[in-house]
Amino acid sequence: MKPNLIPDSGKHRQHTRLAVYIVGIKEGKILLGKRCNTCHMDGMWSPFAGHVDEFESLESALCREAEEELGIKLSPTDYTLAGAFHHFSTPHDYACYVYRVNLDPYTPENREPHKCEQLSFFKKEELPQEMAEYIKFMLHKTLQHDVWIDTYGWD
């Protein structure tokens, strides 16, 4: 892969990707999906998430992902920004924006069974162990703080 250089500087330009996470809460329980067939965290539980497309706002990406993956049409009163973290990952690092989403008025469906073998609600104190460490970090921050910002994996 050819590095993207800033003209006449010799410095590499960073290509940070953006992602949104849906920490869906219904009746006090957290919605997670068990990933499959993605070559990334297969067999692990995770909140629903997705990339932010070029020229797409964070909130538009959040609403698009909720509809694509869960079959729900969110309104702006359904979600709040819970936090953000800069995640060191290869080959790309990520700026991740985490939203608390009130799912009480909705019945989420698994709209992507080819990528999610199961969706389930978990009590906050009984989250599954089969989660990536950065997902555990993100959920802990989101469940313990009103609004937070941090980094993960840079040290």
C-alpha positions as CSV (number, residue, x, y, z in Angstrom):
1,M,0.0,0.0,0.0
2,K,1.4,3.4,-1.0
3,P,1.5,5.9,1.9
4,N,-0.5,9.0,1.5
5,L,2.0,11.9,1.9
6,I,1.2,15.5,2.7
7,P,2.6,17.4,-0.4
8,D,6.1,18.6,0.1
9,S,6.3,17.6,3.8
10,G,7.3,13.9,3.7
11,K,4.8,13.3,6.5
12,H,2.1,10.6,6.3
13,R,-1.5,11.6,6.4
14,Q,-3.6,9.6,8.7
15,H,-6.7,7.8,7.4
16,T,-8.8,7.4,10.5
17,R,-12.1,5.7,10.0
18,L,-15.3,6.8,11.7
19,A,-17.7,4.3,13.4
20,V,-20.9,4.6,15.4
21,Y,-22.0,2.3,18.1
22,I,-25.6,1.6,19.2
23,V,-25.7,0.9,22.9
24,G,-29.4,-0.1,22.8
25,I,-31.2,-0.2,26.1
26,K,-34.7,-1.7,26.7
27,E,-36.2,-2.1,30.1
28,G,-32.7,-1.6,31.6
29,K,-31.1,-4.4,29.5
30,I,-28.4,-4.0,26.8
31,L,-28.9,-5.2,23.3
32,L,-26.0,-7.2,21.8
33,G,-25.5,-9.2,18.7
34,K,-23.3,-12.3,18.2
35,R,-21.2,-11.7,15.2
36,C,-20.6,-14.3,12.4
37,N,-19.2,-14.6,8.9
38,T,-17.5,-11.2,9.0
39,C,-13.8,-12.2,9.6
40,H,-13.8,-9.7,12.5
41,M,-14.8,-10.8,16.0
42,D,-16.8,-13.8,14.8
43,G,-18.4,-15.6,17.7
44,M,-18.1,-12.5,19.9
45,W,-20.9,-10.3,21.3
46,S,-21.0,-6.6,20.5
47,P,-23.3,-3.7,20.3
48,F,-24.6,-3.0,16.8
49,A,-22.3,-0.6,14.9
50,G,-21.2,0.5,11.5
51,H,-18.9,2.7,9.5
52,V,-19.8,6.3,8.8
53,D,-19.9,6.7,5.0
54,E,-18.2,9.6,3.1
55,F,-20.3,12.8,3.4
56,E,-22.6,11.2,6.0
57,S,-23.1,12.7,9.5
58,L,-22.7,10.7,12.6
59,E,-26.4,10.9,13.4
60,S,-27.4,9.8,9.8
61,A,-25.0,6.9,10.1
62,L,-26.5,5.9,13.5
63,C,-30.1,6.0,12.1
64,R,-29.1,4.2,8.9
65,E,-27.3,1.4,10.9
66,A,-30.3,1.0,13.3
67,E,-32.6,0.6,10.3
68,E,-30.3,-1.7,8.3
69,E,-29.3,-4.0,11.2
70,L,-32.3,-3.8,13.6
71,G,-35.3,-2.7,11.4
72,I,-36.0,0.4,13.6
73,K,-36.4,4.0,12.5
74,L,-35.0,6.2,15.2
75,S,-36.1,9.7,16.0
76,P,-33.7,12.3,17.5
77,T,-35.4,11.9,20.9
78,D,-34.4,8.2,21.0
79,Y,-30.6,8.7,21.3
80,T,-27.9,10.7,23.0
81,L,-24.2,10.8,22.5
82,A,-22.7,8.8,25.4
83,G,-19.0,9.0,24.5
84,A,-16.2,8.8,22.0
85,F,-12.9,7.1,21.8
86,H,-9.9,6.9,19.5
87,H,-9.2,3.2,19.0
88,F,-5.8,2.0,17.8
89,S,-6.3,-0.8,15.4
90,T,-4.6,-2.1,12.3
91,P,-4.7,-1.5,9.4
92,H,-6.8,1.6,10.3
93,D,-7.4,3.4,13.5
94,Y,-11.0,4.4,14.4
95,A,-12.7,7.4,15.9
96,C,-15.7,5.7,17.6
97,Y,-18.8,7.6,18.6
98,V,-21.0,5.7,21.1
99,Y,-24.7,6.5,21.4
100,R,-27.2,5.4,24.1
101,V,-30.4,4.4,22.3
102,N,-33.7,4.0,24.0
103,L,-35.2,0.9,22.5
104,D,-38.3,0.8,24.8
105,P,-40.7,1.8,22.0
106,Y,-39.2,-0.7,19.6
107,T,-38.9,-4.4,18.9
108,P,-35.5,-4.9,17.2
109,E,-35.2,-7.6,14.6
110,N,-32.1,-9.3,13.3
111,R,-32.0,-7.9,9.8
112,E,-28.5,-9.2,9.0
113,P,-28.6,-12.9,10.0
114,H,-25.7,-13.5,7.6
115,K,-23.5,-11.3,9.9
116,C,-25.3,-11.7,13.2
117,E,-26.2,-15.2,14.3
118,Q,-28.2,-14.0,17.4
119,L,-29.4,-10.9,19.2
120,S,-30.1,-10.8,22.9
121,F,-30.7,-8.4,25.7
122,F,-28.4,-8.7,28.8
123,K,-28.6,-7.3,32.3
124,K,-25.8,-4.8,32.8
125,E,-24.3,-6.9,35.5
126,E,-24.5,-10.1,33.4
127,L,-22.9,-9.2,30.1
128,P,-21.3,-12.1,28.2
129,Q,-17.6,-12.8,28.6
130,E,-17.2,-13.4,24.8
131,M,-16.6,-9.8,23.9
132,A,-13.5,-8.0,22.6
133,E,-11.5,-6.1,25.2
134,Y,-12.2,-2.7,23.5
135,I,-16.0,-3.5,23.5
136,K,-15.8,-4.3,27.3
137,F,-13.9,-1.0,27.8
138,M,-16.6,0.9,25.7
139,L,-19.5,-0.6,27.5
140,H,-18.0,0.0,31.0
141,K,-17.4,3.7,30.1
142,T,-20.9,4.0,28.7
143,L,-22.6,2.4,31.6
144,Q,-20.6,4.2,34.3
145,H,-20.4,7.8,32.9
146,D,-22.9,10.3,31.5
147,V,-20.6,11.5,28.8
148,W,-17.0,10.4,28.3
149,I,-14.0,10.6,25.9
150,D,-10.9,8.4,25.9
151,T,-8.4,6.5,23.9
152,Y,-8.0,2.7,23.6
153,G,-4.9,0.7,22.6
154,W,-2.4,3.5,22.1
155,D,-0.1,2.6,25.0
